[in-house]
Amino acid sequence: NAVLIRDATLRAEFRAAVVRAWPRSDPEPLVVYATQLDAAGQTEVLTVGGLEAFAVIEPARALELAASLPGELTAIVRRSALLHLAHNEPARALLYTDALPHGPERDAAMCAIPAGYERADPESALGRAVTSAAPRSAANSR
């Protein structure tokens, strides 16, 4: 138990290590724990990366749970999950992103999705880029 550690620096390091490792074994109790904390405690969990780690490890589950999180936790978890999906599974990220209202969160995810497609299918991404960069004919520019 972290409370038993007398040295404040060691206690903080121990808590941070636990919060970062927790999502790998059982992420949902971490979310419950974080939602029961006061604002300072939630900030601590976010600062050490616990909820963001959950969003990266289980992005689909994190997106499902994000809506039930209080305040800023919703946006932070959803952003982390969407950016992870955009990088690794751009088609799934696009499905989730299309459902978001227009705004900075949606824009950030939409900007990251093309890079995910480049990573997943470079030849197809190059083909799309060449096609979209091709000069327009005189008939198309009128």
C-alpha positions as CSV (number, residue, x, y, z in Angstrom):
1,N,0.0,0.0,0.0
2,A,1.4,3.4,-1.1
3,V,0.3,5.1,2.2
4,L,2.9,3.0,4.1
5,I,5.8,4.4,2.1
6,R,7.2,7.3,4.2
7,D,9.3,8.9,1.5
8,A,7.1,11.2,-0.6
9,T,9.1,10.7,-3.8
10,L,9.2,7.0,-3.5
11,R,5.4,7.0,-2.7
12,A,4.7,9.0,-5.8
13,E,6.9,6.8,-8.0
14,F,5.1,3.7,-6.6
15,R,1.7,5.1,-7.3
16,A,2.7,6.1,-10.8
17,A,4.1,2.7,-11.6
18,V,0.9,1.0,-10.3
19,V,-1.4,3.3,-12.3
20,R,0.7,2.8,-15.5
21,A,0.7,-1.0,-15.1
22,W,-2.9,-1.4,-14.0
23,P,-4.5,-1.1,-17.5
24,R,-2.5,-4.1,-18.7
25,S,-4.1,-6.4,-16.2
26,D,-7.6,-5.1,-15.5
27,P,-8.4,-1.6,-16.9
28,E,-12.0,-1.2,-15.9
29,P,-11.3,-1.0,-12.2
30,L,-8.8,1.8,-12.9
31,V,-11.5,3.8,-14.6
32,V,-13.8,3.2,-11.7
33,Y,-11.0,4.2,-9.3
34,A,-10.3,7.4,-11.3
35,T,-13.9,8.5,-11.4
36,Q,-14.1,8.3,-7.6
37,L,-11.2,10.6,-7.1
38,D,-11.4,14.3,-6.5
39,A,-10.1,16.6,-9.2
40,A,-6.5,16.5,-7.8
41,G,-6.5,12.7,-7.8
42,Q,-7.9,12.5,-11.3
43,T,-5.2,14.9,-12.5
44,E,-2.6,12.6,-10.8
45,V,-3.9,9.5,-12.6
46,L,-3.8,11.4,-15.9
47,T,-0.4,12.9,-15.3
48,V,1.2,9.5,-14.8
49,G,-0.6,8.2,-17.9
50,G,-2.9,5.6,-16.4
51,L,-6.1,6.4,-18.3
52,E,-4.2,7.1,-21.5
53,A,-2.5,3.7,-21.2
54,F,-5.9,2.1,-20.9
55,A,-7.0,4.0,-24.0
56,V,-4.0,2.7,-26.0
57,I,-4.3,-0.9,-24.7
58,E,-8.1,-1.2,-25.1
59,P,-9.1,1.6,-27.4
60,A,-12.6,0.3,-28.2
61,R,-13.4,-0.3,-24.6
62,A,-12.0,3.1,-23.7
63,L,-14.2,4.8,-26.3
64,E,-17.3,3.0,-24.8
65,L,-16.4,4.1,-21.3
66,A,-15.3,7.6,-22.2
67,A,-18.8,8.9,-22.4
68,S,-19.5,7.9,-18.8
69,L,-16.4,9.6,-17.4
70,P,-16.7,13.0,-15.6
71,G,-15.4,16.3,-17.1
72,E,-12.1,16.4,-18.8
73,L,-11.5,12.6,-18.4
74,T,-13.9,12.0,-21.3
75,A,-12.0,14.1,-23.8
76,I,-8.6,12.9,-22.7
77,V,-9.5,9.2,-22.8
78,R,-11.4,9.5,-26.1
79,R,-8.6,11.5,-27.7
80,S,-5.9,9.0,-26.7
81,A,-8.1,6.1,-28.0
82,L,-8.9,7.7,-31.3
83,L,-5.3,8.7,-32.0
84,H,-4.2,5.1,-31.2
85,L,-6.9,3.7,-33.5
86,A,-6.0,6.3,-36.2
87,H,-2.4,5.1,-36.1
88,N,-3.1,1.4,-36.0
89,E,-6.7,0.8,-37.3
90,P,-7.6,3.9,-39.4
91,A,-10.9,2.4,-40.8
92,R,-12.2,1.8,-37.2
93,A,-11.0,5.3,-36.2
94,L,-12.9,6.8,-39.1
95,L,-16.1,5.1,-37.9
96,Y,-15.8,6.5,-34.4
97,T,-14.6,9.9,-35.6
98,D,-17.6,10.3,-38.0
99,A,-19.9,10.1,-35.0
100,L,-18.2,13.0,-33.2
101,P,-19.6,16.5,-33.4
102,H,-17.5,18.9,-35.5
103,G,-14.8,20.5,-33.4
104,P,-11.1,20.3,-32.4
105,E,-11.3,16.7,-31.1
106,R,-12.8,15.4,-34.3
107,D,-10.4,17.5,-36.4
108,A,-7.3,16.1,-34.6
109,A,-8.5,12.5,-35.2
110,M,-9.3,13.2,-38.8
111,C,-5.8,14.6,-39.3
112,A,-4.2,11.5,-37.9
113,I,-6.2,9.0,-39.9
114,P,-4.4,9.5,-43.3
115,A,-1.1,8.7,-41.6
116,G,-2.6,5.5,-40.3
117,Y,-3.7,4.5,-43.8
118,E,-0.1,5.3,-45.0
119,R,1.3,3.0,-42.4
120,A,-1.3,0.2,-43.0
121,D,-1.3,0.3,-46.8
122,P,1.5,2.4,-48.2
123,E,0.9,1.5,-51.8
124,S,-2.8,2.4,-51.7
125,A,-2.1,5.6,-49.8
126,L,0.5,6.6,-52.4
127,G,-2.0,5.9,-55.1
128,R,-4.6,8.1,-53.5
129,A,-2.0,10.9,-53.0
130,V,-0.8,10.8,-56.6
131,T,-4.4,10.8,-57.8
132,S,-5.4,13.7,-55.6
133,A,-2.3,15.7,-56.5
134,A,-2.7,15.1,-60.3
135,P,-3.2,18.3,-62.3
136,R,-6.8,18.9,-63.2
137,S,-7.7,19.0,-66.8
138,A,-9.2,22.2,-68.3
139,A,-12.6,20.7,-68.3
140,N,-12.5,19.9,-64.6
141,S,-11.2,23.3,-63.6
142,R,-14.1,25.2,-65.0
